[in-house]
Amino acid sequence: MKPDQRTYAAAVSYAQCSPSECFFTDDIERYVLAARSLNLS
């Protein structure tokens, strides 16, 4: 579950793209910060 980094890594893997090609949005700041720590846009 968010903000576990494995959740974001699994989503990037499923999308078959690099993290910088993914867009993440959420209304909870700690989830956004966790995604950014993995280079998600």
VOPA-955588 format. One record per residue: residue number from 0; x, y, z of N, C-alpha, C in turn. Coordinates in Angstrom, 2 decimals. Layout:
REM VOPA-955588
@pos=NUM, nX=X, nY=Y, nZ=Z, caX=X, caY=Y, caZ=Z, cX=X, cY=Y, cZ=Z $
...
REM end
This chain:
REM VOPA-955588
@pos=0, nX=0.83, nY=-1.18, nZ=0.00, caX=0.00, caY=0.00, caZ=0.00, cX=0.88, cY=1.25, cZ=0.00 $
@pos=1, nX=0.35, nY=2.31, nZ=-0.51, caX=1.06, caY=3.57, caZ=-0.49, cX=1.31, cY=3.99, cZ=0.95 $
@pos=2, nX=2.39, nY=4.56, nZ=1.27, caX=3.50, caY=5.02, caZ=0.46, cX=4.66, cY=4.03, cZ=0.36 $
@pos=3, nX=4.42, nY=2.75, nZ=0.53, caX=5.47, caY=1.73, caZ=0.40, cX=6.05, cY=1.82, cZ=-1.01 $
@pos=4, nX=7.36, nY=1.95, nZ=-1.11, caX=8.01, caY=2.13, caZ=-2.40, cX=7.79, cY=0.94, cZ=-3.33 $
@pos=5, nX=7.55, nY=-0.23, nZ=-2.77, caX=7.29, caY=-1.40, caZ=-3.62, cX=6.01, cY=-1.22, cZ=-4.44 $
@pos=6, nX=5.06, nY=-0.48, nZ=-3.91, caX=3.82, caY=-0.22, caZ=-4.63, cX=4.09, cY=0.58, cZ=-5.89 $
@pos=7, nX=4.88, nY=1.63, nZ=-5.74, caX=5.21, caY=2.48, caZ=-6.89, cX=6.08, cY=1.72, cZ=-7.89 $
@pos=8, nX=7.04, nY=0.95, nZ=-7.40, caX=7.91, caY=0.16, caZ=-8.28, cX=7.09, cY=-0.86, cZ=-9.07 $
@pos=9, nX=6.12, nY=-1.47, nZ=-8.44, caX=5.26, caY=-2.44, caZ=-9.14, cX=4.45, cY=-1.74, cZ=-10.23 $
@pos=10, nX=3.95, nY=-0.56, nZ=-9.95, caX=3.17, caY=0.19, caZ=-10.95, cX=4.03, cY=0.56, cZ=-12.15 $
@pos=11, nX=5.25, nY=1.00, nZ=-11.89, caX=6.17, caY=1.35, caZ=-12.99, cX=6.49, cY=0.11, cZ=-13.82 $
@pos=12, nX=6.74, nY=-1.00, nZ=-13.15, caX=7.03, caY=-2.24, caZ=-13.85, cX=5.85, cY=-2.66, cZ=-14.72 $
@pos=13, nX=4.66, nY=-2.57, nZ=-14.18, caX=3.45, caY=-2.93, caZ=-14.91, cX=3.26, cY=-2.04, cZ=-16.14 $
@pos=14, nX=3.60, nY=-0.76, nZ=-16.00, caX=3.44, caY=0.20, caZ=-17.10, cX=4.52, cY=0.01, cZ=-18.17 $
@pos=15, nX=5.57, nY=-0.72, nZ=-17.83, caX=6.68, caY=-0.97, caZ=-18.75, cX=7.29, cY=0.33, cZ=-19.29 $
@pos=16, nX=7.60, nY=1.22, nZ=-18.37, caX=8.25, caY=2.47, caZ=-18.73, cX=9.20, cY=2.86, cZ=-17.61 $
@pos=17, nX=9.94, nY=3.92, nZ=-17.85, caX=10.84, caY=4.39, caZ=-16.79, cX=10.04, cY=5.26, cZ=-15.82 $
@pos=18, nX=10.49, nY=5.38, nZ=-14.58, caX=9.76, caY=6.20, caZ=-13.61, cX=9.55, cY=7.63, cZ=-14.09 $
@pos=19, nX=10.53, nY=8.20, nZ=-14.78, caX=10.40, caY=9.59, caZ=-15.24, cX=9.32, cY=9.75, cZ=-16.31 $
@pos=20, nX=8.88, nY=8.66, nZ=-16.91, caX=7.82, caY=8.71, caZ=-17.91, cX=6.43, cY=8.58, cZ=-17.28 $
@pos=21, nX=6.39, nY=8.29, nZ=-16.00, caX=5.12, caY=8.10, caZ=-15.30, cX=4.69, cY=9.38, cZ=-14.60 $
@pos=22, nX=3.41, nY=9.62, nZ=-14.59, caX=2.85, caY=10.77, caZ=-13.89, cX=2.06, cY=10.26, cZ=-12.70 $
@pos=23, nX=2.34, nY=10.82, nZ=-11.54, caX=1.64, caY=10.42, caZ=-10.33, cX=0.98, cY=11.64, cZ=-9.72 $
@pos=24, nX=-0.26, nY=11.49, nZ=-9.34, caX=-0.96, caY=12.57, caZ=-8.66, cX=-1.76, cY=11.98, cZ=-7.49 $
@pos=25, nX=-1.84, nY=12.74, nZ=-6.44, caX=-2.59, caY=12.32, caZ=-5.26, cX=-2.87, cY=13.55, cZ=-4.42 $
@pos=26, nX=-3.85, nY=13.49, nZ=-3.56, caX=-4.14, caY=14.63, caZ=-2.69, cX=-3.46, cY=14.50, cZ=-1.33 $
@pos=27, nX=-2.69, nY=13.44, nZ=-1.14, caX=-1.98, caY=13.24, caZ=0.12, cX=-0.48, cY=13.46, cZ=-0.13 $
@pos=28, nX=0.04, nY=14.49, nZ=0.52, caX=1.41, caY=14.92, caZ=0.25, cX=2.44, cY=13.81, cZ=0.46 $
@pos=29, nX=2.30, nY=13.01, nZ=1.50, caX=3.33, caY=11.98, caZ=1.75, cX=3.36, cY=10.93, cZ=0.64 $
@pos=30, nX=2.24, nY=10.70, nZ=-0.03, caX=2.23, caY=9.78, caZ=-1.17, cX=2.96, cY=10.39, cZ=-2.36 $
@pos=31, nX=2.74, nY=11.66, nZ=-2.57, caX=3.42, caY=12.37, caZ=-3.66, cX=4.92, cY=12.40, cZ=-3.40 $
@pos=32, nX=5.32, nY=12.70, nZ=-2.19, caX=6.74, caY=12.74, caZ=-1.85, cX=7.38, cY=11.37, cZ=-2.02 $
@pos=33, nX=6.69, nY=10.32, nZ=-1.65, caX=7.22, caY=8.97, caZ=-1.83, cX=7.40, cY=8.65, cZ=-3.31 $
@pos=34, nX=6.44, nY=9.03, nZ=-4.12, caX=6.55, caY=8.81, caZ=-5.58, cX=7.71, cY=9.60, cZ=-6.15 $
@pos=35, nX=7.87, nY=10.83, nZ=-5.74, caX=8.97, caY=11.66, caZ=-6.23, cX=10.32, cY=11.08, cZ=-5.83 $
@pos=36, nX=10.40, nY=10.43, nZ=-4.67, caX=11.66, caY=9.85, caZ=-4.24, cX=12.12, cY=8.73, cZ=-5.17 $
@pos=37, nX=11.18, nY=8.19, nZ=-5.95, caX=11.49, caY=7.17, caZ=-6.94, cX=11.53, cY=7.73, cZ=-8.36 $
@pos=38, nX=11.59, nY=9.05, nZ=-8.46, caX=11.69, caY=9.76, caZ=-9.74, cX=10.42, cY=9.72, cZ=-10.59 $
@pos=39, nX=9.29, nY=9.45, nZ=-9.99, caX=8.04, caY=9.59, caZ=-10.73, cX=7.73, cY=11.06, cZ=-10.85 $
@pos=40, nX=7.16, nY=11.44, nZ=-11.98, caX=6.84, caY=12.85, caZ=-12.21, cX=5.55, cY=13.24, cZ=-11.54 $
REM end
